[in-house]
């Protein structure tokens, strides 16, 4: 059984930096890691990848040959990869014995909540190679400073979760820069735990553009709360403690914590339902470290 992560998120959310930092951290704690680049537009990689989709197809070649833009070209590349899944499987098979896998996917969000190609690639790999994967969805933490963008990030996260149907961890990346674009209206736990979104309405009404769509925004917030699936953990990829906390959560979602354990179903259940011992650090310590103290917090 092979474990790994499917790293996804909008452009600029830090996926490639995440794969680089996460691979270094996992190596430090004794895991053999293989990074698989499945972004045909990512031609400058900071990490050494075990498999590179550019050996199969390049976005620049597709755009030139078929007169496509970058979005259409990426859809074509994912479709081509799906049809040539045997190529990818043959590259992965030598790694299955003892490697932990990190899949670096493109940043085009449509691939993960509209089109089926990326999902089909993932599902075929899971079925054919017996993989245990967790989707790690990165969202830039600075979006929390804009209520409208935060609601959009929630919708994107929810849509992606429902579409991919994988164990899923939503991450506010670049948490060390969270206040670079302005102070937050609420404490950090409001955004990580996705608390009562009606409190955002007042702040949305301050923007004439948002006020115009007040009813639509309310309905979208109701959808998010009705599903009650989305929450976030935080990440500073340069902080070992932050990365280690995230690894604990991912290991629990994809079952890595059970690997090599011989126990009864009861013991497995105790491990599965046990509380995470770092829950305080998930929000309170993060806010204390990266956000200025303000007595006016709601």
Secondary structure as UniProt FT lines:
FT   STRAND          2..9
FT   TURN            11..12
FT   HELIX           15..28
FT   TURN            29..30
FT   STRAND          33..37
FT   TURN            40..41
FT   STRAND          51..52
FT   HELIX           53..55
FT   HELIX           59..66
FT   HELIX           70..83
FT   HELIX           85..93
FT   TURN            94..98
FT   STRAND          100..104
FT   HELIX           110..113
FT   HELIX           117..129
FT   STRAND          131..140
FT   HELIX           141..145
FT   HELIX           147..164
FT   STRAND          167..173
FT   HELIX           175..177
FT   TURN            178..181
FT   HELIX           188..192
FT   TURN            193..194
FT   HELIX           197..199
FT   HELIX           200..205
FT   HELIX           208..212
FT   HELIX           214..227
FT   STRAND          233..234
FT   TURN            237..238
FT   HELIX           240..254
FT   HELIX           256..258
FT   TURN            259..260
FT   HELIX           265..273
FT   TURN            277..278
FT   HELIX           279..280
FT   HELIX           281..285
FT   HELIX           286..290
FT   TURN            295..296
//
